[in-house]
């Protein structure tokens, strides 16, 4: 009888050790996968998170044409575009206005007439970007026109025109720093959440293994 119980005990012990090793291997795989997913989620969330952008309108006295520059830009939960006209009056653009501007600029990009894809020298000589172009040059572009931004992302002229769309180098630098901090904070939070979830799963599996081992021996 004792030999029979000993055999059951040894078999249960071997089975529990095998399950523990398997759980550890799965945990390592989950960590790698979760890390990649967290990084992708971070980028996606930052893109969807958008920005609050303030754009200044100026009137060229010679041509009487409006030109635009980004004067402030910070990460925000909801995307907002604030337009300050030449008289200093501010208003928030409606979603309908934003959608219309993005669609108009998309047609220009497809037709090859968008200032965003022209050489920076040409854009400067023509008076700068219009309102739609300035919107798509801002950090809010991913939230208000992700499909269009993807079409532009590999265009070298677009990248240079983005930088030139800010009212000064210091405004551009301040914007980049604020979004860099936001990405870093979100990535850290995502990693912490992933680590906590993985630890919880490992703990839960360990408890289940111990419980199953005890039950098998008792049977």
N, C-alpha and C positions, 0 to 999 in steps of 0.2 A: 504493500500500500504506500509506504514511504517513498519507494523507488518511483512509483507511478506519479506521485505528487511532485517529486524532484524533476522528473522529465517534463511535466507540464510547466513547472516554474522556469526551467532553462529555456524552453521553447518560447514562453511568453517574454522572457528577458531578451532573447535574440530578436524577436519580432519588434519589441519596443525600441531596441537600439537601431534596428534597420529603419524604422519609421522616423526616429530622431535624426538620423543621417540624411534621409530623404527630405525631411522638412528643412534642414539646414541648407541643403543644396538648392531647394526651391526658393528659400529665403534670399540666397545670394542672387539668383536669377531675377527674382522680383525686385530686389534693390536696384539692379542695373536698369531694368525696364522702367521702374517707377521714376528713376532719376532722369531718364530720357523724356518720359512723359511730362515730368514736372518742368523741365526746361522748355519743352514745346508749349506747355500751358502758360508758362511765364510770358513768352513772346506773344502768344495769341491774346492773352489778357491785356498786356500793355497796349497792343495794337487796338483792341476793342475799347480799351479804357478811354482812349482819345485824349483831348486836350482842350483847355480854354485858351483860345487864341484871340489876341486883340490886333486888329489891322487898321493902320492909319491911311486914310485917303488924302492925296495931295492933288492939286490942280496945276498943271503946267500952263503958265501964263501965255506962252507963245502958241501952244497948240490947243489950249483949253481942254486938254485931255486929262482924265483922271489916271493917276498911278497909285500903286499901293505898296506898303511895306509892313512887315510884321514887327510890332513894337513890344509885344509881350506874349509869353507862351509858357504855360505850366501844365503838368499832368492833372487830369481831373476824371472823376467817375463818369460824368456825362459830358459829351462834346458840346462846346459852345463856341460860336464865332461872334465876336464883338466887333462891329464896324464903327470906327470913329471918322466922321466925315471931315471935310476941310474946315468946317466951322467949329469943330470940337465936340459936336453932338454924337453921343454913342447910342447904338441900338444893337440888339441881338438878332442875328439873321434867323429866320424861320427855317424849319427843315425843308419846306417846299422850295425856298429860295436856294438853299444849299444844293438840293438834288438837281435843280434846274442848272445851276452853274457847273456842277460836275458833269452833267450830261453834255452840255455845250462844249466843255473842254475836251471831253472824250472824243467827240466828233472831230474836233480840230486835230487831236493827236492822230486819229486814224487817217485824216486827210493830209497829215504832214504839215499843217499850218500853225500848230501850237507853238507859242513862244517858249514853252517849257523845253522843247527839244531843239531849239535854235542855239547857235553859238552865243555865249554870254555877251560878246561884243555887239552882236546884232540886237539882242534884247535891250542892252543899255542904250544903244543909239536910237531905238524905237520908242524909248520912254519907260521901259521896264515892263513888268508883268501886269496883266489885268487882274481883276478881283478873283476870277476863277483860277487863274494860274497861281496866284499867291496862296489861295486856299490849298491847292494841291502841292504846294511847296512847303506847307506847314507840317508840324507833327500830327495834326489832326487828319492828315490825308488817309491814313490807314483805316480810320473810322468812317469817314464820309465818302470815300471812294476807293476801297481796297482793290477792286479789280483794275481800275485805271492806274493806281500806284504800282501794281505788279507789272503792268505793261511798261511803265517808265523806269522802274528800279535799276535796270541795266544800262540805261542811257546816260552816257557821260555828261552830256550837256545839261540834262535834267539835274544831275547831282550838283553841278557847279551853279546852276540857276537857283537851286534851293538855298544855297548859302548866301547868294546875292539878294535874296528876297527879304532879308532882315534889315532893319533900319541901321544897324551898326554891328561890327564884329563882336562887341561886348554883349549885345542882345542875343546874338547867335550862340555865343559861348555859354551864356547863362541858361539858355534853353536846353542846350545839350547836357549840361551838368545836372539840371533838374530831372530830366528824363532818364539819365544814367543812374541817378540815385533811386528813382522809382523802380527801374528794372532790377537793380541790385537788391532792394528791399523785398520786392515780390519774389525774386528767386530764392532768397534766404528763407522767407516764410513758407514757400512751396517745399523746399528741402526739409525744413523742420516738420512740416505736416506729413511728408512721405516717410521720414524716419520714425515718427511717432506711430503711424499706421502700420508700418512693417513690424515694429516692436510689439504692438498689440496683437497682430496676427500670430507672431512667433509664440507669444505668451499663451494665447488661446489654444494653439495647437499642442503646446507642451502640457497644458492642463488636461486636454482631452486624452493625450497619450497616457498620462499617469492614471487617469480615471479608467481607461480601457484596460490597462495592464492589471490594475487592482481587481477589476470585475472578472477578467479571464482567470486569474489565479483562484479567485474565490469560487468560480464555477468548477 
